[in-house]
Amino acid sequence: MLKDPVCGMEVDAKTAAGKSEYLGITYYFCSNGCKKAFDKEPQKYVGKVEDSHSAHHH
C-alpha cells in the first residue's frame, strides 16, 4: 500500500483513482480531487511525504 501525499490515506497502486509523476517519482491518489490538488502544487505535498519517511535526523 502507498500513501496519498495529499490526504495521507492508504492507496493501492492497482486501484488508485489517479497518479502523477513529479521529479521522477510516481504518486498515487485516492480521488481525483487529491490528484488535482497535487498537480496544482506538487512541492507543497512532496515535502510532507518526505518528512514522514525520514526516520533519523543527524
N, C-alpha and C positions, 0 to 999 in steps of 0.2 A: 504494500500500500504506500501511496505517496501523499504528501500534504499539499492541499490547495494553498498557494502562497498568499492569497487574498484573505480567506476566511479561516484557514487553518484546519479545515475539515479533511478527513482522510478520503483519498480518491483512488480508485483502481484505474490504472492506465488504460485498460481494455474498455471500461465503461464510462470514462470521463466525458463530460459534456463538451469539453473543448481542450485544446492545447496550444501553447505558444512557445516559440523559441526566442531566447534572449541571451546574448553573449555565449552562444554555443550550447546552452543548457535548455532542455525541453521541460516546460512546466505544464501540469495538468490541472484542470478546473472542474469543480462540482457543478457549475452552472455557467450559462452564457454571460450572466451579469458579472461574475468574478473574472471571466476571461476579458470582458470589455474593460473592466477597471484596471486589470493588469496591463493590457495593451496600451491604455492611455498613459499610465505612469509606472512602467516596469521597475524602475530604480527604487521607487517607494516600497515595493513589496519584496524585491530581491534582498535588500538589507535585512528585513525581518527574518527571512528564511535562513540566511547565512548566520545570523545571530543565534538562532535556535540550534544550529548544528555545531557551533564551536564549543567544545567541551572544556577546554583549558585556556586560560589567559595567562601569559607569562609576564 
